[in-house]
Amino acid sequence: MIPRLWIYAAVYFLLQTSGSTDICAQILNENDQALKGIDVEEHLGRHLPLELTFTDENGKAVKLGDFFDGQHPVIMALAYYECPMLCTLVLNGIADGVKNMDRLSPGKDYRVLTISIDPQETWELAKEKQKTYLAAAGEKMTPNDWTFCVGAEEDIRAVADSLGFDYYYDAEQDDFAHPAVIYLLTPDGQISRYLYGIHYKAQDLRLGLLEASRGKIGTTIEKILLYCYHYDPDAKGYVVLAGNVMRVGGVLTLGLLSILLSLLWWRDHRRKESRS
């Protein structure tokens, strides 16, 4: 069997020469994951075990529930910090998506959380990884907005199982086999949406966060926009929902007609008053 590291190297070469993250994601997802039998079992609506304890990038013990304050949705990824390729691409995808996402701000509207699946990794390593991705995500991302954690194997496994994230350690290759997926979670720690691959469109992240927030973030216009879109599992992203667009268009048309008729009535009324 071809060593996974060689597969990653080939994928990286294709990514650099073709500029196509879609090709890269297809190779990683269809070839490597299929061969290794790893998968994601979606548990939409399930609550995470918020009582679990991890260690953040400052060496501080934190509970998973500390990241869910009832107000801010969370972008979450399971990765490991010495991953030779796939985790880097996933975290790069988050950083790029966040950097290009307008109207929603990290910290103010949402948070990002990464937990290592390798119980041997240290909080010092998590700190270095945080520095790398805070720089990649741009000036608007602060250390409080994107947390990197490590933990004990039983706690890592518990949160992975709750997310439906299948992974295992391959001793022969000395790395972890795992899928490419991130999670959008509600402010109370419920699984709202899965986003697959290594490239996450800013619009998909924004709409997913609006959906996960359940009305707690976003302007009225953005909430109307979310009403016009829905998540399509086949397209692996948010697509226009034609029926809802027509409904919104109908309401707006009626509103404009009402305003126009009111203005015409007011103008005629003023004319009659001036004549009398």
Residue pairs with C-beta under 8 A, 6 or more apart in sequence:
1 35
3 173
4 32
4 36
4 170
4 173
4 175
4 177
5 84
5 85
5 173
5 175
7 27
7 28
7 31
7 32
8 84
8 85
8 86
9 85
10 27
11 24
11 27
11 28
11 85
12 24
12 85
14 20
14 23
14 24
14 27
15 21
15 23
15 24
15 89
21 89
21 93
21 197
21 198
21 199
22 197
22 199
24 89
24 198
25 180
25 196
25 197
25 198
25 199
28 86
28 89
28 180
28 198
29 179
29 180
29 196
29 197
32 177
33 39
33 177
33 179
36 170
36 177
38 166
38 167
38 168
38 177
38 178
38 179
39 166
39 179
40 164
40 165
40 166
40 179
40 181
40 194
40 196
41 164
41 166
42 164
42 191
42 194
43 162
43 163
43 164
43 191
44 191
44 192
44 193
44 194
45 190
45 191
46 162
46 190
46 191
47 162
47 188
47 189
47 190
47 191
48 64
48 68
48 159
48 162
48 163
48 185
48 189
48 190
48 191
49 64
49 158
49 159
49 162
50 63
50 64
50 65
50 68
50 189
51 63
51 64
51 65
52 63
52 64
52 151
52 155
52 158
52 159
53 61
53 62
53 63
53 64
53 151
53 155
54 61
54 62
54 63
54 64
54 115
54 149
54 150
54 151
54 155
55 61
55 62
55 123
55 126
55 149
55 150
55 151
56 62
56 123
56 126
56 147
56 148
56 149
57 123
57 126
57 127
57 129
57 130
57 143
57 147
57 148
57 149
58 123
58 127
59 123
59 124
62 147
62 149
64 159
64 189
65 189
67 74
67 111
67 113
67 147
68 74
68 185
68 186
68 187
68 188
68 189
69 187
70 187
70 188
71 187
71 216
72 109
72 110
72 111
72 187
72 213
72 216
72 217
73 109
73 110
73 111
73 184
73 185
73 186
73 187
73 192
73 209
73 212
73 213
73 216
73 217
74 110
74 111
74 112
74 113
74 184
74 185
74 187
74 189
74 212
75 94
75 98
75 110
75 111
75 112
75 113
75 182
75 183
75 184
75 185
75 205
75 209
76 112
76 113
76 114
76 115
76 163
76 182
76 183
76 184
76 185
77 90
77 91
77 94
77 112
77 113
77 114
77 115
77 182
77 183
78 114
78 115
78 116
78 117
78 156
78 159
78 160
78 163
78 165
78 167
78 178
79 87
79 90
79 91
79 114
79 115
79 116
79 117
79 178
80 87
80 116
80 117
80 118
80 121
80 176
81 87
81 116
81 118
81 121
81 125
81 126
81 128
81 129
81 148
82 118
82 121
82 125
83 175
83 176
84 175
86 178
86 180
86 198
87 178
89 180
89 198
90 180
90 181
90 182
90 198
91 114
91 129
91 133
92 136
92 198
93 182
93 197
93 198
93 199
93 200
94 112
94 133
94 137
94 182
94 200
95 133
95 136
95 137
96 136
96 199
96 200
97 199
97 200
97 201
97 202
97 204
97 205
98 106
98 112
98 137
98 138
98 141
98 205
99 136
99 137
99 138
99 141
100 202
101 202
101 205
101 206
102 202
102 206
103 206
103 218
103 219
103 222
104 110
104 206
104 209
104 210
104 217
104 218
105 140
106 112
106 137
106 140
106 141
106 142
106 145
106 146
107 142
107 144
107 145
109 209
109 213
109 217
109 218
110 209
110 213
110 217
111 145
111 146
111 147
112 141
112 145
112 146
112 147
113 146
113 147
113 149
114 129
114 146
114 147
114 148
114 149
115 149
115 150
115 151
115 156
115 159
116 125
116 126
116 148
116 149
116 150
116 151
116 156
117 156
117 160
117 167
117 176
117 178
118 150
118 169
118 176
119 150
119 151
119 152
119 153
119 156
121 150
122 150
123 150
125 150
126 148
126 149
126 150
127 148
129 148
130 143
130 146
130 147
130 148
133 146
133 148
134 141
134 142
134 143
134 146
137 146
160 166
160 167
162 191
163 183
163 191
165 178
165 179
165 181
166 178
166 179
167 176
167 177
167 178
167 179
168 176
168 177
169 175
169 176
170 176
170 177
179 196
180 196
180 197
180 198
181 194
181 195
181 196
181 197
182 194
182 195
182 200
183 191
183 193
183 194
183 195
184 192
184 193
184 194
184 195
184 205
184 208
184 209
184 211
184 212
185 191
185 192
185 212
186 192
186 212
186 213
186 214
187 212
187 213
187 214
187 216
192 208
192 211
192 212
193 208
193 211
193 212
193 231
195 204
195 205
195 208
195 236
195 237
196 236
197 236
201 237
203 237
203 238
204 237
204 238
206 222
207 225
207 226
207 229
207 231
207 238
208 231
208 238
209 217
210 217
210 218
210 222
210 223
210 225
210 226
211 226
211 231
215 223
218 226
224 248
227 241
227 244
227 248
228 240
228 241
228 244
228 245
228 248
229 238
229 239
229 240
229 241
230 238
230 239
230 241
230 244
231 237
231 238
231 239
232 238
232 239
